[in-house]
Structures are given as structure tokens and as C-alpha cells.
Amino acid sequence: KAVMLLLIAASVWCWAIIFDKVLKLKRLSARSNGFEDSFWSGGSVDELYGKIKGHAQDPMAAVFVAAMREWKRASQRGLPGDSVSRAGVLQRIERVMHITIGREMDRLEAQLGFLASVGSTAPFVGLFGTVWGIMNSFQSIAASKNTNLAVVAPGIAEALFATALGLVAAIPAVVAYNKIAKDLDRYAHRLESFAGEFGAILSRQMDERS
């Protein structure tokens, strides 16, 4: 019974994580679409930075703000004229964007490890409960010296129910983990693409100013 309660608790927590991740990914996609619409609308990046620098609501906006902050620091010191120094500034901006992407993705991937752990271990935990329950049933049969099916069946059925609970906890966890991990990987590629495009824009502006 303790094993079954543990599996039920793990299943409930898995479903809570699944619903939270699905809703969060939907919100992220909508906010990123809105940010990209603003970014590619043809307006000034300085104006966009002024609007969102204090409250970036999605990872893409956070990457943009981090890059613009580094760009502003370089602009205040005076953009270098030689190509080597300009390359150093661009490398710092790209490094800042990649660090921001890593930090944001770590935040999004939080608690996914629990889904993976439940998906891989829950069937074995349920099997352990089944084996333990069957052992207890056989001990009860030996103590009562009664092999009637009406006496044997309830204990074995209860023991097998632990395996069923293990599968009930594991299957949704595995399916959800694979789906969410794939969606997060796709979103990470989206962030990397934006960082590359924005880095190219800043490089072009630096060449024009120099």
C-alpha cells in the first residue's frame, strides 16, 4: 500500500508538471511571436529596447535585451575602428546572448528530470510492490493453510494493482517528457536563430558606423 500511495503521488505530481509546462510553452510561443512581430516591423531597435529593457517577458526578449545592453556599453565607449576590435565586441555580444539562452533554457527545463525519473523507475517500483504483495499473500496462505481461490485472489489482485499503477504513472510521464523535450529543443533552435540574425544586424550597423 505504501508503494501504491507513492506511485499515486508521483503520478499526480507528473500531471501537475505536464499541465504547467504545456501552458507555459503556449504562453512563450505567443509572446515570442509578438516580440518578433515588433522586432521585424521595421522600427528602431533602440526604441524597442527602451520599451522592454526593464520587463522582458520571454526568453527571446531577454536575449535581445542582453545583447542591446552590451551593445550600448560598447557604443558609450566608442565603437572601435579596426576590424580586430570590432570582432571582439561582436564576440562579447554573441557570448552574452548564448549565456542568456542557456540560462533561460535551464529555467524552462526545470522539473523535466522528474518526468524522466518517474518514466524510467515507476514500472520497477510497481513491480516491487507486486512482488512484495504476492510474498505476503503466500505467507498468509501458508499461515491459514487454505488454498481456496476466494482466499488467494484478493491478495494477488491487490499486488498486481501496484504494477498497473506503475504503468499508469510511467506511460504519461514518458510521452509528456518526449513531447515537451522536443518542443523545448525546437524553441532553443528558434532562440539560436534569432541570436544569429540579431548578431548579423549589429555587425552590419557596426560596419556602417565605422
Secondary structure, DSSP 8 states (H G I E B T S, - for coil): -HHHHHHHHHHHHHHHHHHHHHHHHHHHHHHHHHHHHHHTTS--HHHHHHHHTT---SHHHHHHHHHHHHHHHHHHH---SSHHHHHHHHHHHHHHHHHHHHHHHHHHTTTHHHHHHHHHHHHHHHHHHHHHHHHHHHHHHHHHT---HHHHHHHHHHHHHHHHHHHHHHHHHHHHHHHHHHHHHHHHHHHHHHHHHHHHHHHHHHHHH-
